[in-house]
Amino acid sequence: MIRECGCPSEYPEWHNQDIDLGGQCIHTMPTSCFLHMPIAYELYAKRQQADIENLELEEKWPGLSLTQSGMFRGKRIRLLTHNRSASRRISYLPSPFNVRVQIHKGNMSTVQIPVREMSIGLIESGKRPKELYISHLNCPSCQKKEGSDRIMLLRHWVDAPGLKRK
């Protein structure tokens, strides 16, 4: 169930875990960014929600979206239950697709320290960090009710035999 504000009412309990999302059915919405800052974020969120509703797709965790930003382009990913759809936006994550998850209680200005610690932890365990996905678990209005901002950080990683030898 999605709250009226668009926040997910529930989310997976993956804090400090390595999760394999390989083969997971996803809905991808390309977004515009400028220097890693999403442009018209709410517009793309509403478009993606409307697209999911029009296609009558079921989500594992309704409202949970993973955002990846780039210099000029980014994408929003929503995790779906396995569906057969002819939509061009429906695809599957490659297998294996390992991510390390950490829930950060704070805003985006304080997120660099947990991201750095997560990357160092991955390197020390012989894994090469790749893309970073961010999921805001509450909006500013929910933040006032719950007391703090929560951001789920997901760092994609691959095994690196060269790092394991060191």
GUROLUM-497109 format. One record per atom (N, C-alpha, C): residue number from 1; residue in one letter; x, y, z. Coordinates in pm, 1 decimal. Each point is the difference from the previous one (the first is absolute). Layout:
BEGIN
+-----+------+----------+----------+----------+
! pos ! code !     east !    north !       up !
+-----+------+----------+----------+----------+
! NUM !    A !        X !        Y !        Z !
...
+-----+------+----------+----------+----------+
//
This chain:
BEGIN
+-----+------+----------+----------+----------+
! pos ! code !     east !    north !       up !
+-----+------+----------+----------+----------+
!   1 !    M !     84.9 !   -117.1 !      0.0 !
!   1 !    M !    -84.9 !    117.1 !      0.0 !
!   1 !    M !     90.0 !    124.1 !      0.0 !
!   2 !    I !    -34.2 !     93.1 !    -84.7 !
!   2 !    I !     72.4 !    126.2 !     -8.5 !
!   2 !    I !    -76.9 !    103.9 !     80.3 !
!   3 !    R !     71.5 !     78.7 !     79.2 !
!   3 !    R !    -64.5 !    108.5 !     74.5 !
!   3 !    R !    -48.5 !    107.1 !    -96.5 !
!   4 !    E !    -85.0 !     88.3 !     49.0 !
!   4 !    E !    -53.9 !    107.7 !    -84.1 !
!   4 !    E !    110.1 !     90.5 !    -54.9 !
!   5 !    C !    106.1 !     17.3 !     78.1 !
!   5 !    C !    109.3 !     87.9 !    -42.6 !
!   5 !    C !     91.8 !    -67.1 !   -102.3 !
!   6 !    G !    -12.6 !   -131.9 !    -19.9 !
!   6 !    G !     83.4 !    -71.9 !    -95.3 !
!   6 !    G !    110.5 !    -81.4 !     63.6 !
!   7 !    C !     16.5 !      8.5 !    130.9 !
!   7 !    C !    103.4 !    -77.0 !     69.8 !
!   7 !    C !    -41.5 !   -146.8 !     11.3 !
!   8 !    P !     96.3 !    -91.2 !      2.5 !
!   8 !    P !    -35.7 !   -139.5 !     21.9 !
!   8 !    P !    -44.5 !    -21.3 !    144.9 !
!   9 !    S !   -107.4 !    -74.2 !     19.2 !
!   9 !    S !    -46.9 !    -26.6 !    135.9 !
!   9 !    S !     82.6 !   -109.9 !     65.5 !
!  10 !    E !     59.9 !    -85.5 !    -80.9 !
!  10 !    E !     89.3 !   -103.7 !     52.7 !
!  10 !    E !    116.6 !    -16.6 !    -95.6 !
!  11 !    Y !    109.8 !    -47.7 !     54.1 !
!  11 !    Y !    119.5 !    -20.2 !    -80.6 !
!  11 !    Y !     74.9 !   -120.2 !     54.7 !
!  12 !    P !     88.6 !    -59.2 !    -80.3 !
!  12 !    P !     70.0 !   -120.6 !     45.4 !
!  12 !    P !     96.9 !     28.7 !    114.7 !
!  13 !    E !     13.0 !    -94.8 !     89.4 !
!  13 !    E !     93.6 !     10.6 !    113.2 !
!  13 !    E !    136.3 !    -56.6 !    -41.8 !
!  14 !    W !     72.6 !     77.0 !    -78.4 !
!  14 !    W !    127.8 !    -44.5 !    -53.7 !
!  14 !    W !    118.6 !     72.5 !     62.1 !
!  15 !    H !    -16.7 !     69.5 !    110.2 !
!  15 !    H !    106.9 !     82.0 !     57.6 !
!  15 !    H !    123.5 !    -84.7 !     29.6 !
!  16 !    N !    116.2 !     46.4 !    -47.6 !
!  16 !    N !    130.9 !    -64.9 !     18.5 !
!  16 !    N !      2.0 !   -143.9 !    -52.2 !
!  17 !    Q !    -59.7 !    -22.9 !   -116.0 !
!  17 !    Q !     -1.4 !   -133.0 !    -61.0 !
!  17 !    Q !     44.9 !      8.1 !   -144.6 !
!  18 !    D !     50.7 !   -112.8 !    -50.6 !
!  18 !    D !     27.6 !    -15.0 !   -142.1 !
!  18 !    D !   -116.6 !    -77.6 !    -59.5 !
!  19 !    I !    -63.9 !     56.5 !   -100.6 !
!  19 !    I !   -119.3 !    -56.8 !    -61.3 !
!  19 !    I !     28.0 !    -23.6 !   -147.7 !
!  20 !    D !    -45.8 !   -114.1 !    -53.3 !
!  20 !    D !     11.4 !    -27.8 !   -142.7 !
!  20 !    D !   -134.9 !     26.4 !    -65.1 !
!  21 !    L !     -7.5 !    104.6 !    -80.1 !
!  21 !    L !   -122.2 !     35.1 !    -71.2 !
!  21 !    L !      1.2 !    -53.1 !   -143.0 !
!  22 !    G !     88.5 !    -93.3 !    -31.7 !
!  22 !    G !     10.9 !    -55.5 !   -134.1 !
!  22 !    G !   -130.3 !    -62.2 !    -45.7 !
!  23 !    G !    -40.6 !     31.7 !   -122.9 !
!  23 !    G !   -122.5 !    -53.9 !    -56.5 !
!  23 !    G !   -125.4 !     70.1 !     47.2 !
!  24 !    Q !     14.2 !    107.5 !     77.0 !
!  24 !    Q !   -115.5 !     73.4 !     52.1 !
!  24 !    Q !    -65.8 !     78.8 !   -112.5 !
!  25 !    C !   -130.7 !    -10.2 !    -12.2 !
!  25 !    C !    -76.6 !     76.2 !    -98.7 !
!  25 !    C !     -6.6 !    145.8 !     45.7 !
!  26 !    I !     28.1 !     93.6 !    -91.6 !
!  26 !    I !      2.9 !    142.0 !     35.8 !
!  26 !    I !    -73.6 !     84.3 !   -104.0 !
!  27 !    H !    -45.1 !    115.8 !     43.1 !
!  27 !    H !    -53.3 !    102.9 !    -88.9 !
!  27 !    H !     98.7 !    115.9 !      6.1 !
!  28 !    T !     52.8 !     40.2 !   -114.3 !
!  28 !    T !    101.6 !    104.5 !     -5.9 !
!  28 !    T !    -56.8 !    124.6 !    -67.6 !
!  29 !    M !     21.5 !    114.1 !     62.7 !
!  29 !    M !    -42.6 !    128.4 !    -55.5 !
!  29 !    M !    123.8 !     88.1 !    -12.6 !
!  30 !    P !     41.4 !     33.5 !   -123.8 !
!  30 !    P !    114.4 !     90.3 !    -14.5 !
!  30 !    P !    -34.9 !    140.2 !     49.8 !
!  31 !    T !     97.2 !     66.4 !     60.7 !
!  31 !    T !    -21.3 !    134.2 !     54.2 !
!  31 !    T !    108.5 !     94.4 !    -49.2 !
!  32 !    S !    -26.4 !    127.3 !     11.4 !
!  32 !    S !     98.9 !    102.3 !    -34.2 !
!  32 !    S !     71.9 !     44.1 !    126.2 !
!  33 !    C !    129.3 !     22.5 !    -13.4 !
!  33 !    C !     82.3 !     46.9 !    112.0 !
!  33 !    C !     90.8 !    111.1 !    -49.0 !
!  34 !    F !     43.7 !     81.1 !     91.2 !
!  34 !    F !    102.9 !     99.0 !    -29.2 !
!  34 !    F !    102.1 !     -7.9 !    111.9 !
!  35 !    L !    119.8 !    -44.5 !    -33.2 !
!  35 !    L !    108.1 !    -18.7 !     96.3 !
!  35 !    L !    -46.4 !    -86.2 !    118.7 !
!  36 !    H !    -58.9 !   -113.9 !    -32.0 !
!  36 !    H !    -47.0 !   -100.3 !     96.7 !
!  36 !    H !   -121.1 !     43.3 !     82.0 !
!  37 !    M !    -59.7 !    114.7 !    -30.6 !
!  37 !    M !   -120.2 !     45.0 !     70.2 !
!  37 !    M !   -120.8 !    -26.9 !    -89.8 !
!  38 !    P !    -94.6 !    -83.5 !     45.1 !
!  38 !    P !   -118.3 !    -27.4 !    -82.7 !
!  38 !    P !    -81.3 !    127.1 !    -25.0 !
!  39 !    I !    -48.2 !     12.4 !   -122.2 !
!  39 !    I !    -84.7 !    112.0 !    -38.9 !
!  39 !    I !   -142.9 !    -53.1 !    -11.4 !
!  40 !    A !    -97.2 !     71.5 !     55.5 !
!  40 !    A !   -142.2 !    -36.9 !     -4.9 !
!  40 !    A !    -21.6 !   -139.8 !     57.5 !
!  41 !    Y !     55.6 !    -24.5 !    116.8 !
!  41 !    Y !     -5.0 !   -131.6 !     64.8 !
!  41 !    Y !   -143.8 !    -45.0 !     24.2 !
!  42 !    E !    -84.6 !     89.1 !     50.2 !
!  42 !    E !   -138.6 !    -36.4 !     29.9 !
!  42 !    E !    -78.5 !    -29.4 !   -127.3 !
!  43 !    L !     29.5 !     70.5 !   -107.9 !
!  43 !    L !    -66.9 !    -25.8 !   -127.2 !
!  43 !    L !     29.1 !   -142.3 !    -47.2 !
!  44 !    Y !    127.2 !    -40.5 !      5.3 !
!  44 !    Y !     36.0 !   -135.0 !    -42.3 !
!  44 !    Y !    -59.7 !   -105.1 !     93.7 !
!  45 !    A !     -7.7 !     31.0 !    128.9 !
!  45 !    A !    -61.3 !    -93.2 !     94.8 !
!  45 !    A !   -147.3 !    -21.5 !    -33.1 !
!  46 !    K !    -71.1 !    107.9 !    -31.4 !
!  46 !    K !   -141.7 !    -11.2 !    -35.4 !
!  46 !    K !    -18.5 !    -72.3 !   -132.8 !
!  47 !    R !     86.6 !     26.8 !    -97.1 !
!  47 !    R !     -7.2 !    -69.9 !   -129.1 !
!  47 !    R !     22.4 !   -149.9 !     17.7 !
!  48 !    Q !     98.9 !    -34.6 !     81.8 !
!  48 !    Q !     28.9 !   -140.8 !     21.4 !
!  48 !    Q !   -116.3 !    -68.9 !     71.1 !
!  49 !    Q !    -57.8 !     65.8 !    100.0 !
!  49 !    Q !   -113.7 !    -57.7 !     71.0 !
!  49 !    Q !   -119.1 !    -18.4 !    -94.2 !
!  50 !    A !    -25.8 !     99.5 !    -84.2 !
!  50 !    A !   -110.1 !    -10.9 !    -96.0 !
!  50 !    A !     24.8 !   -113.1 !    -99.3 !
!  51 !    D !    124.2 !    -14.0 !    -44.8 !
!  51 !    D !     35.7 !   -106.4 !    -93.4 !
!  51 !    D !    -21.4 !   -138.1 !     64.4 !
!  52 !    I !     41.9 !    -15.0 !    125.0 !
!  52 !    I !    -17.7 !   -126.9 !     70.8 !
!  52 !    I !   -148.5 !    -31.0 !     17.9 !
!  53 !    E !    -78.5 !    101.5 !     34.1 !
!  53 !    E !   -144.1 !    -20.5 !     16.1 !
!  53 !    E !    -67.4 !    -32.3 !   -132.6 !
!  54 !    N !     38.3 !     67.1 !   -108.9 !
!  54 !    N !    -59.3 !    -26.3 !   -131.4 !
!  54 !    N !     31.6 !   -139.8 !    -50.1 !
!  55 !    L !    119.5 !    -48.7 !     30.6 !
!  55 !    L !     39.7 !   -134.6 !    -42.1 !
!  55 !    L !    -50.6 !   -107.9 !     95.9 !
!  56 !    E !    -62.1 !     43.0 !    111.0 !
!  56 !    E !    -53.3 !    -90.2 !    102.3 !
!  56 !    E !    107.8 !    -95.1 !     52.4 !
!  57 !    L !    115.4 !     58.2 !     35.5 !
!  57 !    L !    111.8 !    -76.9 !     52.9 !
!  57 !    L !     -5.5 !     -2.8 !    151.8 !
!  58 !    E !     50.6 !   -106.8 !     57.9 !
!  58 !    E !      5.3 !    -12.6 !    145.6 !
!  58 !    E !    143.3 !     21.5 !     46.5 !
!  59 !    E !     13.5 !     76.6 !    106.8 !
!  59 !    E !    131.5 !     26.2 !     57.2 !
!  59 !    E !     20.2 !    -82.8 !    125.8 !
!  60 !    K !    126.0 !    -34.8 !     26.2 !
!  60 !    K !     30.7 !    -68.7 !    125.6 !
!  60 !    K !    -19.6 !     94.2 !    118.0 !
!  61 !    W !     54.4 !    120.1 !    -11.9 !
!  61 !    W !    -12.1 !    103.1 !    102.9 !
!  61 !    W !    -51.9 !    125.9 !    -69.3 !
!  62 !    P !   -132.2 !     19.1 !      1.1 !
!  62 !    P !    -57.7 !    115.0 !    -72.6 !
!  62 !    P !     59.7 !    133.0 !     45.5 !
!  63 !    G !     39.7 !     79.9 !    -98.7 !
!  63 !    G !     54.5 !    131.8 !     27.3 !
!  63 !    G !    150.7 !      4.3 !     17.6 !
!  64 !    L !     64.4 !   -115.0 !     19.2 !
!  64 !    L !    145.1 !     -2.8 !     19.1 !
!  64 !    L !     67.9 !     15.6 !   -135.0 !
!  65 !    S !     76.6 !    107.0 !    -16.2 !
!  65 !    S !     70.9 !     22.4 !   -126.1 !
!  65 !    S !    147.8 !     20.4 !     27.6 !
!  66 !    L !     81.4 !    -57.3 !    -85.9 !
!  66 !    L !    145.2 !     14.3 !      8.5 !
!  66 !    L !     41.6 !    100.5 !   -105.9 !
!  67 !    T !     75.4 !    100.6 !     39.7 !
!  67 !    T !     40.2 !    106.3 !    -91.4 !
!  67 !    T !    149.7 !     -6.5 !    -23.4 !
!  68 !    Q !     37.0 !      1.6 !   -128.1 !
!  68 !    Q !    140.4 !      9.2 !    -37.4 !
!  68 !    Q !     16.0 !    126.1 !    -82.2 !
!  69 !    S !     92.7 !     87.0 !     40.3 !
!  69 !    S !     18.4 !    125.6 !    -73.3 !
!  69 !    S !    134.2 !     -1.0 !    -71.0 !
!  70 !    G !      8.0 !     82.0 !   -103.3 !
!  70 !    G !    122.8 !     14.7 !    -76.9 !
!  70 !    G !     21.9 !    147.2 !    -31.2 !
!  71 !    M !     96.7 !     29.1 !    -83.4 !
!  71 !    M !     27.4 !    139.4 !    -33.6 !
!  71 !    M !   -121.3 !     66.8 !    -63.9 !
!  72 !    F !    -59.9 !    -66.4 !   -100.5 !
!  72 !    F !   -113.3 !     60.0 !    -69.8 !
!  72 !    F !   -121.6 !    -91.8 !     -9.6 !
!  73 !    R !     17.8 !   -129.0 !     24.8 !
!  73 !    R !   -110.3 !    -94.9 !     -6.4 !
!  73 !    R !      3.2 !    -87.3 !    124.5 !
!  74 !    G !   -115.6 !    -45.7 !     40.1 !
!  74 !    G !    -11.2 !    -91.2 !    112.6 !
!  74 !    G !   -115.1 !    -94.5 !    -24.1 !
!  75 !    K !    -37.5 !    -76.4 !    101.1 !
!  75 !    K !   -115.1 !    -88.1 !    -14.4 !
!  75 !    K !    -59.7 !    -29.7 !    136.4 !
!  76 !    R !   -129.8 !    -28.7 !     -2.6 !
!  76 !    R !    -74.3 !    -44.2 !    117.2 !
!  76 !    R !    -39.0 !   -144.2 !    -24.6 !
!  77 !    I !     20.9 !    -85.6 !     99.3 !
!  77 !    I !    -32.0 !   -142.4 !    -12.1 !
!  77 !    I !   -100.8 !    -36.0 !    107.5 !
!  78 !    R !   -104.6 !    -72.3 !    -39.0 !
!  78 !    R !    -97.7 !    -53.2 !     94.2 !
!  78 !    R !      3.9 !   -152.3 !    -11.5 !
!  79 !    L !      4.3 !    -68.9 !    113.3 !
!  79 !    L !      5.9 !   -145.6 !      3.5 !
!  79 !    L !   -140.9 !    -57.2 !    -12.5 !
!  80 !    L !    -17.8 !    -90.9 !    -94.1 !
!  80 !    L !   -130.6 !    -58.6 !    -27.5 !
!  80 !    L !      0.1 !   -148.7 !     33.4 !
!  81 !    T !   -120.1 !    -54.7 !     16.1 !
!  81 !    T !    -10.6 !   -145.7 !      2.6 !
!  81 !    T !     16.6 !    -44.5 !   -144.5 !
!  82 !    H !     31.4 !   -125.1 !    -22.9 !
!  82 !    H !     26.9 !    -45.2 !   -137.0 !
!  82 !    H !   -124.1 !     17.2 !    -86.6 !
!  83 !    N !     15.2 !     78.0 !   -105.3 !
!  83 !    N !   -110.2 !     31.8 !    -90.5 !
!  83 !    N !     42.4 !    -24.5 !   -142.7 !
!  84 !    R !    -97.7 !    -30.4 !    -79.2 !
!  84 !    R !     21.2 !     -8.3 !   -144.3 !
!  84 !    R !    -70.6 !    120.9 !    -60.4 !
!  85 !    S !     78.3 !     89.6 !    -52.7 !
!  85 !    S !    -54.6 !    121.8 !    -57.3 !
!  85 !    S !     80.6 !     35.3 !   -123.9 !
!  86 !    A !    -67.8 !     55.2 !    -96.9 !
!  86 !    A !     66.7 !     40.3 !   -123.9 !
!  86 !    A !     57.3 !    141.2 !      8.7 !
!  87 !    S !    -10.1 !     62.2 !    115.8 !
!  87 !    S !     48.4 !    136.1 !     15.7 !
!  87 !    S !    151.5 !      5.4 !    -16.6 !
!  88 !    R !     47.3 !    104.4 !    -63.8 !
!  88 !    R !    144.8 !     16.6 !    -19.7 !
!  88 !    R !     71.4 !     35.6 !    129.9 !
!  89 !    R !    -73.9 !     42.6 !    101.2 !
!  89 !    R !     59.9 !     40.1 !    127.7 !
!  89 !    R !     12.9 !   -116.0 !     98.6 !
!  90 !    I !    -51.3 !   -117.3 !    -34.2 !
!  90 !    I !      9.4 !   -117.2 !     86.4 !
!  90 !    I !    122.0 !    -81.3 !    -42.7 !
!  91 !    S !     84.5 !    -32.7 !     97.0 !
!  91 !    S !    118.0 !    -81.9 !    -28.5 !
!  91 !    S !     36.5 !    -77.4 !    125.9 !
!  92 !    Y !    107.8 !    -72.1 !     -7.2 !
!  92 !    Y !     48.2 !    -79.2 !    113.2 !
!  92 !    Y !    143.7 !     39.2 !     30.0 !
!  93 !    L !     34.4 !      3.9 !    127.7 !
!  93 !    L !    137.2 !     29.1 !     39.2 !
!  93 !    L !     88.0 !   -118.5 !    -37.1 !
!  94 !    P !    124.8 !     25.0 !    -40.1 !
!  94 !    P !     89.9 !   -110.9 !    -33.8 !
!  94 !    P !     30.2 !    -84.9 !    122.7 !
!  95 !    S !     35.1 !   -123.8 !    -25.1 !
!  95 !    S !     31.1 !    -91.0 !    111.5 !
!  95 !    S !    148.6 !    -30.1 !     -1.9 !
!  96 !    P !     73.6 !     13.7 !    104.6 !
!  96 !    P !    -38.2 !     51.4 !    131.2 !
!  96 !    P !     -0.5 !    152.3 !      1.6 !
!  97 !    F !    -82.4 !     56.1 !     85.1 !
!  97 !    F !     -5.6 !    144.8 !     20.9 !
!  97 !    F !      1.3 !     22.1 !    151.1 !
!  98 !    N !    120.1 !     -4.0 !     55.2 !
!  98 !    N !     17.6 !     10.7 !    145.5 !
!  98 !    N !      4.9 !    146.1 !     42.4 !
!  99 !    V !    -70.8 !     29.7 !    108.4 !
!  99 !    V !      2.5 !    134.6 !     56.6 !
!  99 !    V !     21.7 !    -10.5 !    150.5 !
! 100 !    R !     71.7 !     95.2 !     53.9 !
! 100 !    R !     12.2 !     15.1 !    144.5 !
! 100 !    R !    -89.9 !    115.9 !     39.3 !
! 101 !    V !    -80.2 !    -22.1 !    102.5 !
! 101 !    V !   -102.9 !     96.7 !     38.1 !
! 101 !    V !     30.9 !     58.0 !    136.9 !
! 102 !    Q !    -20.7 !    129.6 !     11.6 !
! 102 !    Q !     12.8 !     68.0 !    128.1 !
! 102 !    Q !   -107.7 !    106.8 !      7.7 !
! 103 !    I !    -68.2 !      8.2 !    112.5 !
! 103 !    I !   -100.8 !    103.4 !     20.8 !
! 103 !    I !     64.5 !    112.9 !     78.6 !
! 104 !    H !     -1.4 !    117.7 !    -60.4 !
! 104 !    H !     63.2 !    118.8 !     58.4 !
! 104 !    H !   -107.6 !     87.8 !     61.1 !
! 105 !    K !     14.6 !     31.9 !    125.7 !
! 105 !    K !    -94.3 !     91.1 !     65.5 !
! 105 !    K !     61.1 !    138.7 !     -1.1 !
! 106 !    G !    -37.9 !     76.4 !    -98.5 !
! 106 !    G !     51.9 !    134.5 !    -20.0 !
! 106 !    G !    -37.8 !     44.9 !   -139.6 !
! 107 !    N !     44.7 !    118.4 !    -38.2 !
! 107 !    N !    -34.8 !     50.5 !   -132.1 !
! 107 !    N !    116.0 !    -18.0 !    -97.4 !
! 108 !    M !    -15.7 !     51.9 !   -121.3 !
! 108 !    M !    100.5 !    -19.9 !   -103.9 !
! 108 !    M !    130.7 !     72.1 !     30.2 !
! 109 !    S !     -1.5 !    100.2 !     85.0 !
! 109 !    S !    124.0 !     70.9 !     30.7 !
! 109 !    S !     91.1 !    -83.7 !     90.1 !
! 110 !    T !    -53.5 !   -100.8 !     67.2 !
! 110 !    T !     80.8 !    -83.6 !     89.5 !
! 110 !    T !     20.1 !   -140.8 !    -54.5 !
! 111 !    V !    -35.2 !    -24.3 !   -124.8 !
! 111 !    V !      3.1 !   -135.8 !    -53.5 !
! 111 !    V !    140.2 !    -43.8 !    -45.2 !
! 112 !    Q !     92.2 !     94.0 !    -19.4 !
! 112 !    Q !    130.5 !    -37.2 !    -54.5 !
! 112 !    Q !     80.4 !    -89.7 !     93.2 !
! 113 !    I !    -14.0 !     16.1 !    130.5 !
! 113 !    I !     76.7 !    -82.7 !     94.3 !
! 113 !    I !    -46.4 !   -145.1 !     -4.1 !
! 114 !    P !   -130.1 !    -30.8 !      8.1 !
! 114 !    P !    -41.8 !   -140.1 !    -11.2 !
! 114 !    P !     33.6 !    -63.1 !   -135.6 !
! 115 !    V !     -6.7 !     78.7 !   -107.5 !
! 115 !    V !     34.3 !    -52.8 !   -132.6 !
! 115 !    V !    148.7 !    -35.6 !     -4.0 !
! 116 !    R !     84.1 !     85.4 !     55.5 !
! 116 !    R !    143.9 !    -26.8 !      2.9 !
! 116 !    R !     29.3 !   -123.5 !     84.9 !
! 117 !    E !    -63.7 !    -10.2 !    117.7 !
! 117 !    E !     20.9 !   -116.3 !     86.7 !
! 117 !    E !    -46.4 !   -128.7 !    -67.2 !
! 118 !    M !   -112.6 !      6.8 !    -72.4 !
! 118 !    M !    -49.5 !   -117.9 !    -70.3 !
! 118 !    M !     98.0 !    -42.3 !   -109.2 !
! 119 !    S !     52.8 !     96.1 !    -74.6 !
! 119 !    S !     95.7 !    -29.9 !   -106.7 !
! 119 !    S !    128.0 !    -59.9 !     56.4 !
! 120 !    I !     49.8 !     54.4 !    109.1 !
! 120 !    I !    121.9 !    -53.5 !     62.6 !
! 120 !    I !    -24.2 !   -141.9 !     50.3 !
! 121 !    G !   -117.0 !    -24.4 !     60.6 !
! 121 !    G !    -33.8 !   -134.0 !     47.1 !
! 121 !    G !     -6.6 !   -101.2 !   -113.5 !
! 122 !    L !    -53.2 !     41.3 !   -114.7 !
! 122 !    L !     -5.7 !    -88.9 !   -115.8 !
! 122 !    L !    139.8 !    -31.9 !    -51.1 !
! 123 !    I !     84.6 !    101.2 !    -11.1 !
! 123 !    I !    136.4 !    -21.0 !    -49.6 !
! 123 !    I !     77.4 !    -90.6 !     94.1 !
! 124 !    E !    -15.3 !     21.2 !    130.7 !
! 124 !    E !     70.9 !    -83.8 !     96.7 !
! 124 !    E !    -45.9 !   -145.3 !     -4.5 !
! 125 !    S !   -124.2 !    -24.2 !    -41.4 !
! 125 !    S !    -48.7 !   -137.7 !     -9.2 !
! 125 !    S !     20.2 !    -59.1 !   -139.6 !
! 126 !    G !     74.8 !     67.7 !    -87.8 !
! 126 !    G !     34.3 !    -53.1 !   -131.1 !
! 126 !    G !   -107.8 !     20.1 !   -104.8 !
! 127 !    K !    -78.7 !    105.7 !     13.0 !
! 127 !    K !   -107.3 !     27.9 !    -95.1 !
! 127 !    K !     20.1 !    138.9 !    -58.3 !
! 128 !    R !    -24.3 !     12.4 !   -129.5 !
! 128 !    R !     18.5 !    128.4 !    -67.4 !
! 128 !    R !   -132.5 !     76.7 !     -3.5 !
! 129 !    P !     -6.9 !    118.1 !     63.2 !
! 129 !    P !   -123.4 !     79.4 !     -2.7 !
! 129 !    P !    -28.0 !     54.2 !   -139.9 !
! 130 !    K !   -126.0 !     -2.9 !    -38.2 !
! 130 !    K !    -41.8 !     52.1 !   -129.9 !
! 130 !    K !   -101.1 !    113.4 !     22.6 !
! 131 !    E !   -118.0 !     -7.8 !    -61.2 !
! 131 !    E !    -98.6 !    107.6 !      6.2 !
! 131 !    E !    -58.6 !     15.1 !    140.0 !
! 132 !    L !    -43.2 !    121.3 !     29.3 !
! 132 !    L !    -68.9 !     30.2 !    125.4 !
! 132 !    L !   -144.9 !     34.0 !    -31.5 !
! 133 !    Y !    -90.6 !    -66.2 !     68.6 !
! 133 !    Y !   -142.8 !     26.9 !    -12.8 !
! 133 !    Y !    -48.6 !     57.8 !    131.8 !
! 134 !    I !    -86.4 !     98.9 !     -8.8 !
! 134 !    I !    -51.9 !     67.4 !    119.3 !
! 134 !    I !   -151.7 !    -10.0 !     -0.8 !
! 135 !    S !    -56.7 !    -30.7 !    116.1 !
! 135 !    S !   -144.7 !     -5.8 !     14.1 !
! 135 !    S !    -40.4 !     82.4 !    121.4 !
! 136 !    H !    -75.7 !    105.8 !    -23.3 !
! 136 !    H !    -51.6 !     80.6 !    111.2 !
! 136 !    H !   -120.9 !    -72.6 !     56.9 !
! 137 !    L !      4.4 !    -33.0 !    127.0 !
! 137 !    L !   -107.2 !    -76.7 !     62.4 !
! 137 !    L !   -110.6 !     87.6 !     57.6 !
! 138 !    N !     24.9 !    129.7 !      9.7 !
! 138 !    N !   -105.6 !     91.0 !     43.7 !
! 138 !    N !     21.6 !    138.2 !    -61.6 !
! 139 !    C !   -109.9 !     73.3 !    -11.4 !
! 139 !    C !      2.2 !    134.5 !    -57.4 !
! 139 !    C !      9.5 !    102.7 !    114.0 !
! 140 !    P !     13.2 !    127.8 !    -30.6 !
! 140 !    P !     10.5 !    100.0 !    107.4 !
! 140 !    P !   -117.6 !      0.5 !     96.7 !
! 141 !    S !   -122.3 !    -24.4 !    -48.7 !
! 141 !    S !   -114.6 !     -0.7 !     92.2 !
! 141 !    S !      3.6 !   -122.9 !     90.8 !
! 142 !    C !     38.4 !   -115.5 !    -53.0 !
! 142 !    C !     13.8 !   -120.7 !     83.5 !
! 142 !    C !    118.4 !     14.4 !     95.6 !
! 143 !    Q !    102.5 !     71.2 !    -43.2 !
! 143 !    Q !    118.0 !     21.2 !     83.2 !
! 143 !    Q !    -38.8 !     74.9 !    127.4 !
! 144 !    K !    -90.0 !     97.3 !    -10.8 !
! 144 !    K !    -43.3 !     74.7 !    118.1 !
! 144 !    K !    -75.7 !    -89.9 !     96.8 !
! 145 !    K !    -79.9 !    -92.3 !    -53.3 !
! 145 !    K !    -77.5 !    -91.1 !     84.9 !
! 145 !    K !     88.9 !   -104.2 !     67.0 !
! 146 !    E !     95.2 !    -56.8 !    -76.2 !
! 146 !    E !     82.3 !   -109.8 !     50.1 !
! 146 !    E !    126.3 !     46.8 !     70.4 !
! 147 !    G !     37.8 !    123.8 !    -18.5 !
! 147 !    G !    112.9 !     53.5 !     74.0 !
! 147 !    G !    129.9 !     11.9 !    -75.7 !
! 148 !    S !     26.7 !    -86.3 !    -97.9 !
! 148 !    S !    126.1 !     12.1 !    -73.4 !
! 148 !    S !    -18.1 !    -50.9 !   -142.4 !
! 149 !    D !     87.0 !     46.1 !    -86.7 !
! 149 !    D !      0.0 !    -43.0 !   -138.7 !
! 149 !    D !     70.1 !   -135.6 !     -8.1 !
! 150 !    R !    -52.9 !    -91.2 !    -81.1 !
! 150 !    R !     61.5 !   -131.0 !    -18.3 !
! 150 !    R !     27.5 !    -20.6 !   -148.1 !
! 151 !    I !    123.3 !    -37.8 !    -30.1 !
! 151 !    I !     41.1 !    -24.1 !   -137.5 !
! 151 !    I !     61.9 !   -139.5 !     -6.7 !
! 152 !    M !    -49.7 !    -81.2 !    -93.0 !
! 152 !    M !     58.2 !   -132.6 !    -20.7 !
! 152 !    M !    106.0 !     11.1 !   -108.0 !
! 153 !    L !    122.7 !    -37.2 !     33.5 !
! 153 !    L !    112.1 !      3.8 !    -92.7 !
! 153 !    L !     26.0 !   -142.3 !    -47.3 !
! 154 !    L !      3.1 !    -21.5 !   -129.6 !
! 154 !    L !     27.8 !   -131.3 !    -57.6 !
! 154 !    L !    120.5 !     13.9 !    -90.7 !
! 155 !    R !    106.2 !    -72.3 !     29.2 !
! 155 !    R !    123.2 !      6.8 !    -78.5 !
! 155 !    R !     17.6 !   -131.7 !    -73.4 !
! 156 !    H !     -9.0 !      4.8 !   -133.2 !
! 156 !    H !     22.3 !   -119.3 !    -81.4 !
! 156 !    H !    148.1 !    -35.9 !      5.9 !
! 157 !    W !     30.0 !   -129.2 !     10.3 !
! 157 !    W !    138.4 !    -43.3 !      6.5 !
! 157 !    W !     19.4 !   -127.5 !    -79.7 !
! 158 !    V !    125.8 !    -24.4 !    -39.6 !
! 158 !    V !     39.2 !   -123.7 !    -68.0 !
! 158 !    V !    121.5 !    -56.9 !     72.1 !
! 159 !    D !     15.7 !   -131.1 !     -8.0 !
! 159 !    D !    117.5 !    -63.6 !     58.5 !
! 159 !    D !    124.8 !     45.9 !    -73.5 !
! 160 !    A !    106.5 !     22.6 !     74.4 !
! 160 !    A !    127.7 !     43.5 !    -57.2 !
! 160 !    A !    110.6 !    -89.2 !     57.2 !
! 161 !    P !     39.4 !   -103.8 !    -74.4 !
! 161 !    P !    104.0 !    -89.9 !     52.5 !
! 161 !    P !    130.6 !     72.0 !     32.8 !
! 162 !    G !     31.9 !    105.8 !    -74.6 !
! 162 !    G !    122.4 !     75.4 !     26.2 !
! 162 !    G !     -2.8 !     68.2 !    136.4 !
! 163 !    L !   -115.8 !     44.5 !     43.2 !
! 163 !    L !    -11.8 !     64.2 !    130.3 !
! 163 !    L !      5.2 !   -101.0 !    112.8 !
! 164 !    K !    -43.2 !   -122.7 !    -25.0 !
! 164 !    K !      1.1 !   -102.7 !    103.1 !
! 164 !    K !    141.3 !    -43.1 !     35.7 !
! 165 !    R !     91.5 !      6.2 !    -98.4 !
! 165 !    R !    139.5 !    -39.5 !     24.9 !
! 165 !    R !     72.9 !     97.0 !     88.3 !
! 166 !    K !    -42.8 !    124.4 !      4.0 !
! 166 !    K !     72.4 !    103.5 !     75.2 !
! 166 !    K !    -28.7 !     -6.0 !    143.8 !
+-----+------+----------+----------+----------+
//
